[in-house]
Amino acid sequence: MSGAGAALAAAMFVALAPALFSGYPVGLVLGGLAILFGAAGWAAGEFQPIQFANLLPRFFGSVAENAILVAIPMFIFMGTVLEKSGVAAELLRALQVLTRRVPGGLAMSVTLMGTIMAATTGIVGASVIMLTLIALPAMLERGYRRELALGTVASAGTLGILIPPSIMLVVMGDLLQVSVGTLFAGALLPGLVLSALYLAYIGCVSLVRPQAAPALPADAGPKTRAEFARLLARGFVPPVLLIVLVLGSIFGGWATPTEAAGVGALGALAIARATGRLDRRILGEAIESSALVNAMVFLLFLGATSFSFVFRALGGDDLVREATRALGVDTGWELMILVQALVFFLGFFFDWIEISLIVLPLFAPLLQQVDFTAHLGPGGNLVFLTWFIVVLAVNLQTSFLTPPFGFALFCMRGTMPAGVPMTALYRGIVPFVLLQLVGLALTMALPQLVLWLPRATGLMIH
């Protein structure tokens, strides 16, 4: 690595932060920096314009022709149909009835709903907005403490980015060439652990301060067994059946994630049709939302591919290695902790996809050179990458809740009832961010949370 190349690589990395804050689309920012510093490298004799031609096969081979990425628009479509058709509202009502005798039952039903919807949609924005519109007013009307209600809704809505089928895991698996089915299996238990931590916290608050989470009336809900059965059949069974179809087909080895996404999209349409709420408007909105989000994701892929290519061509990999040595990071665990701290810090300012596309190409190659066999057991590179990606995904949960740019906070701000201040939302998410950090520590310290299910299902050997 020459001095001029190192200087350009360092300047490229430093320029990234203010450029991302410029307000321009992130994909255009990353691609624009690649072109700018590629030209600067050409002027300094460190980069040749013909090298840009290498980007075309990368675009087509790793992005445009990637069959795995087809799962993203189908999962988005599935979640949008479930939201627009009212299936989510029916699910919340069913869960409220099932938990009405439990302290903090309404808040717990919101968390359970977030968990179930996470396993059927994988879309954080849709889940957060839906829970804010449906569940938050009900909790406030019941006399719930504002901070607890707001924190519960925000944390439950973000589970969709970790619990499979997760769009984040599809993107990260593609970046590091790890089977999406393996990542889905690895992320399931950590996602359920986070959900259990939320439920335990709500239960403790409800027991210590009953006035913060008033119980539902004992006579709330259906009055007869027939009404109760109809409520479960209409509101609870369909989304659970959809989860079994999507995740069961992947874990059972009957379908790839892309095929399972198609099954999920068809299942969502069938459920919406069965409830009588599928019309041309809902179908059109679902298709439009899927197309817009898919275009954004692919633009980010193209921009990030260009950025990482030019950064590496200028000697960026060597620069990162020297920087970690200068910080006194000598062991694999020190580097791992440094990466997690960096990701948590970046989560205050950037979205998960921006962090993933920046951090993974830089630090994953360095960590792959470290031997974690004593901690993870045998299995080599696949075992490490599966554990590393899921640990990173748990960490990235915090990026949705940490101000000032937490995505879930933005979604809630526009849909909260009038009179609820943002300061209450910021106070409400603090305990749940701390619980996410507890979940991160457990996932790092107990790797079997990630590795047991992939090994038990045989996905780790594929």
Secondary structure as GFF3:
##gff-version 3
##sequence-region A 1 462
A	DSSP	alpha_helix	3	20	.	.	.	ID=ss1
A	DSSP	alpha_helix	26	43	.	.	.	ID=ss2
A	DSSP	three_ten_helix	49	54	.	.	.	ID=ss3
A	DSSP	alpha_helix	55	59	.	.	.	ID=ss4
A	DSSP	pi_helix	60	64	.	.	.	ID=ss5
A	DSSP	three_ten_helix	68	70	.	.	.	ID=ss6
A	DSSP	alpha_helix	71	84	.	.	.	ID=ss7
A	DSSP	alpha_helix	87	98	.	.	.	ID=ss8
A	DSSP	alpha_helix	105	118	.	.	.	ID=ss9
A	DSSP	alpha_helix	124	141	.	.	.	ID=ss10
A	DSSP	alpha_helix	146	158	.	.	.	ID=ss11
A	DSSP	three_ten_helix	159	161	.	.	.	ID=ss12
A	DSSP	alpha_helix	167	176	.	.	.	ID=ss13
A	DSSP	alpha_helix	180	208	.	.	.	ID=ss14
A	DSSP	three_ten_helix	210	212	.	.	.	ID=ss15
A	DSSP	alpha_helix	225	231	.	.	.	ID=ss16
A	DSSP	pi_helix	232	236	.	.	.	ID=ss17
A	DSSP	alpha_helix	237	251	.	.	.	ID=ss18
A	DSSP	alpha_helix	257	274	.	.	.	ID=ss19
A	DSSP	alpha_helix	280	313	.	.	.	ID=ss20
A	DSSP	alpha_helix	316	326	.	.	.	ID=ss21
A	DSSP	alpha_helix	332	346	.	.	.	ID=ss22
A	DSSP	alpha_helix	352	368	.	.	.	ID=ss23
A	DSSP	alpha_helix	373	376	.	.	.	ID=ss24
A	DSSP	alpha_helix	380	396	.	.	.	ID=ss25
A	DSSP	three_ten_helix	397	400	.	.	.	ID=ss26
A	DSSP	alpha_helix	407	413	.	.	.	ID=ss27
A	DSSP	alpha_helix	422	445	.	.	.	ID=ss28
A	DSSP	alpha_helix	448	457	.	.	.	ID=ss29
A	DSSP	three_ten_helix	459	461	.	.	.	ID=ss30
###
